[in-house]
Amino acid sequence: MQELSGIRIMSRVIFMCGPAGSGKSTYARQLEAQGMTRLSTDVVAWERGIKTMPLPPEIRAAIQAELQTRLLTLVREGRDVVLDFSFHSRQMRDEYRALLAPLGIVPGTIYLATPRKTVLERVRARQGGHSDDFRLTEELAAQYFDGFEVPTRKEGPLMIVGE
């Protein structure tokens, strides 16, 4: 949180939400260009030399712990953050809301409602050339799409893109 002439300025935190191939990273990079700090599991994995998905559970947990620490540090500094994760389940979204609640932050969610056909086409076209371009099997991409829990307005502030 920053203070400006006695006024406390709260950080904004955005959850990018959607299955692989929905367009989350593209949208998150636009927010980053507007001054938000983007945190991404895929970027950290790539930086660690990991070029295949899915991540083993212990590596995913270690990366998530690192990103949660970075998130809390950035929020305490008053920085705006976009979390470029899938937020594939309500449970995951609720865990991050609980993490932020003691700091007075109510995150917003941007859900990319991209049709299944489009998602699978995008994943099929991936070349594995950078952190936002992890190759996935079509079966895994379909599994991610079909198992995705769509956020609702009951969870908090929600913007749906692509409806």
BELBELQUI-V129729 format. One record per helix or strand. SS is the DSSP state (~ for helix, > for strand). FROM is the first residue (numbers start at 1). TO is the last residue. If there is no record, write none. Layout:
ss: (SS;SS)
from: (FROM;FROM)
to: (TO;TO)
This chain:
ss: (>;>;>;~;>;~;~;>;~;>;~;~;~;>)
from: (2;7;13;24;37;41;57;81;90;108;116;138;153;158)
to: (4;9;17;33;39;47;76;83;101;112;125;147;155;161)
